[in-house]
Every structure is written in C-alpha cells, then in structure tokens.
C-alpha cells in the first residue's frame, strides 16, 4: 500500500513539475514578446500606458480562441470523425468557422481600440512585428532542437 501511495505522489509531483515548467516557458515567451514589441514599436510612456491593457486583453481572448480551436481540431481528426453523421460533421465545421470569425473580429476590435491610442503606422507595424516575433521564436526553437 505504501508503494502505491509513494508511486501516486511521485506521478502527481512529476505532472505538477511539468505543468509549472510549461507555465514558466509560456511566461518567458510572453515577456520576450513584450520586450520585442516595446522596443520595436518605440512606444512613448503615455502610449504604452494605454496600449498594453488593450493588447493584453486582445492576447487573452486570442489565447482562449486558440484553446477552443485545438479542442475542436482534436474532434475533427479523421479517427474521431469516422462514425459521425453528416449533421454532426456540419455542426463541427460550423463551430470551426465561428471560431475563425471570432478570432478575426477580435483582431478588428484590437485595431479599432488602438486607433487614437497609437498612430496608425504603429498599428500596421504591430501586425508585421507579431509575424516577425513568431518567425524569430520558431527559428530559435528549431535551432535548439537541431542542437539536441
């Protein structure tokens, strides 16, 4: 019995450690992105004060949409859709389309909310910088993977 309890404690400890490590990695990436955007957008203090709450709210909503999208994509895998009726499949496809629309609407809302807070040139630059950050992050991840 003690062995089972010890084994369960060990398994839960490893799971918690992995979750903490994942959260730590996410927070580190978020901090890198904030530094990258702050530097490249060259926000004035009064711009930054208004920009970051709007941008953080946008990011939180996008993250939630991405979580929902991943769950939906799991449901849409061929091995999970084999026994579904046409109606069930159509419902899943409609949910996917709705999520895409909500993500696009969230991006539109960001642009609208940022107008008047930062110049339009910086809003356009933000879109490009987000792409640039993702590409840079992916390159670094691939480089680390190749070293291993």
C-alpha positions as CSV (number, residue, x, y, z in Angstrom):
1,X,0.0,0.0,0.0
2,X,2.9,2.4,0.9
3,X,4.4,1.7,-2.5
4,X,1.2,2.7,-4.3
5,X,0.9,5.9,-2.3
6,X,4.5,6.7,-3.0
7,X,4.1,6.0,-6.7
8,X,1.0,8.2,-6.8
9,X,2.7,11.0,-5.1
10,X,5.7,10.7,-7.5
11,X,3.4,10.7,-10.6
12,X,1.5,13.8,-9.3
13,X,4.7,15.6,-8.5
14,X,6.1,15.0,-12.0
15,X,2.8,16.2,-13.5
16,X,2.9,19.3,-11.4
17,X,6.5,20.0,-12.3
18,X,5.8,19.6,-16.0
19,X,2.8,22.0,-15.7
20,X,5.0,24.5,-13.8
21,X,7.7,24.2,-16.4
22,X,5.2,24.7,-19.2
23,X,3.7,27.8,-17.5
24,X,7.2,29.1,-16.8
25,X,8.1,28.7,-20.5
26,X,4.9,30.5,-21.6
27,X,5.6,33.4,-19.2
28,X,9.1,33.7,-20.5
29,X,7.9,33.8,-24.1
30,X,5.3,36.4,-23.2
31,X,8.0,38.6,-21.5
32,X,10.2,38.3,-24.6
33,X,7.3,39.3,-26.8
34,X,6.5,42.3,-24.6
35,X,10.2,43.4,-24.7
36,X,10.3,42.9,-28.5
37,X,7.2,44.8,-29.2
38,X,8.0,47.6,-26.8
39,X,11.4,48.0,-28.4
40,X,10.4,47.9,-32.0
41,X,7.2,50.0,-31.6
42,X,9.1,52.6,-29.7
43,X,6.0,53.4,-27.6
44,X,6.1,56.7,-25.7
45,X,5.2,56.3,-22.0
46,X,1.7,57.7,-22.5
47,X,1.1,55.4,-25.5
48,X,2.4,52.3,-23.6
49,X,0.2,53.1,-20.6
50,X,-2.9,52.8,-22.9
51,X,-1.6,50.3,-25.4
52,X,-0.7,47.4,-23.0
53,X,-4.1,46.9,-21.3
54,X,-5.8,46.8,-24.8
55,X,-3.2,44.5,-26.2
56,X,-3.2,42.2,-23.2
57,X,-6.9,41.8,-23.4
58,X,-6.7,41.0,-27.1
59,X,-4.0,38.4,-26.4
60,X,-6.1,36.8,-23.6
61,X,-9.1,36.5,-25.9
62,X,-6.9,35.1,-28.8
63,X,-5.4,32.5,-26.4
64,X,-8.8,31.4,-25.4
65,X,-9.9,31.1,-29.0
66,X,-6.7,29.1,-29.8
67,X,-7.5,26.7,-26.9
68,X,-11.0,26.2,-28.2
69,X,-9.6,25.7,-31.7
70,X,-7.2,23.0,-30.5
71,X,-10.0,21.2,-28.8
72,X,-12.1,21.4,-31.9
73,X,-9.2,20.2,-34.1
74,X,-8.9,17.2,-31.9
75,X,-12.6,16.4,-32.6
76,X,-12.0,16.9,-36.3
77,X,-9.3,14.3,-36.6
78,X,-10.1,11.5,-39.0
79,X,-10.1,8.9,-36.3
80,X,-12.6,10.9,-34.3
81,X,-15.0,11.8,-37.2
82,X,-15.3,8.3,-38.7
83,X,-18.6,7.5,-37.1
84,X,-20.2,10.9,-37.2
85,X,-23.3,11.7,-39.2
86,X,-23.4,14.5,-41.8
87,X,-25.3,16.7,-39.4
88,X,-22.7,16.2,-36.6
89,X,-19.9,16.9,-39.1
90,X,-21.6,20.0,-40.3
91,X,-22.0,21.2,-36.7
92,X,-18.3,20.8,-36.1
93,X,-17.4,22.6,-39.3
94,X,-19.8,25.4,-38.3
95,X,-18.1,25.7,-34.9
96,X,-14.7,25.9,-36.7
97,X,-16.0,28.7,-39.0
98,X,-17.5,30.5,-36.0
99,X,-14.2,30.4,-34.1
100,X,-12.3,31.7,-37.1
101,X,-14.8,34.6,-37.4
102,X,-14.5,35.4,-33.6
103,X,-10.7,35.5,-34.0
104,X,-10.9,37.8,-36.9
105,X,-13.4,40.0,-35.1
106,X,-11.0,40.1,-32.1
107,X,-8.3,41.4,-34.4
108,X,-10.6,44.0,-35.9
109,X,-11.5,45.1,-32.3
110,X,-7.8,45.5,-31.5
111,X,-7.2,47.8,-34.4
112,X,-10.3,49.8,-33.6
113,X,-9.4,50.1,-29.9
114,X,-5.8,51.1,-30.7
115,X,-6.8,53.9,-33.1
116,X,-6.4,57.1,-31.2
117,X,-4.1,55.4,-28.7
118,X,-1.1,54.9,-31.1
119,X,-0.6,56.2,-34.6
120,X,-2.0,54.1,-37.5
121,X,1.6,53.5,-38.7
122,X,2.4,51.7,-35.4
123,X,-0.8,49.7,-35.7
124,X,0.3,48.5,-39.1
125,X,3.8,47.9,-37.8
126,X,2.3,45.8,-34.9
127,X,0.8,43.3,-37.3
128,X,4.1,42.8,-39.0
129,X,6.0,42.7,-35.7
130,X,3.8,39.9,-34.4
131,X,4.6,37.8,-37.5
132,X,8.3,38.7,-37.2
133,X,8.3,37.6,-33.5
134,X,6.6,34.3,-34.3
135,X,9.1,33.6,-37.0
136,X,12.0,34.5,-34.8
137,X,10.7,32.3,-32.0
138,X,10.2,29.4,-34.3
139,X,13.8,29.8,-35.7
140,X,15.1,29.7,-32.2
141,X,13.1,26.7,-31.3
142,X,14.3,24.8,-34.4
143,X,17.9,25.8,-33.7
144,X,17.6,24.5,-30.1
145,X,16.0,21.3,-31.4
146,X,18.8,20.8,-34.0
147,X,21.5,21.2,-31.3
148,X,20.0,18.3,-29.4
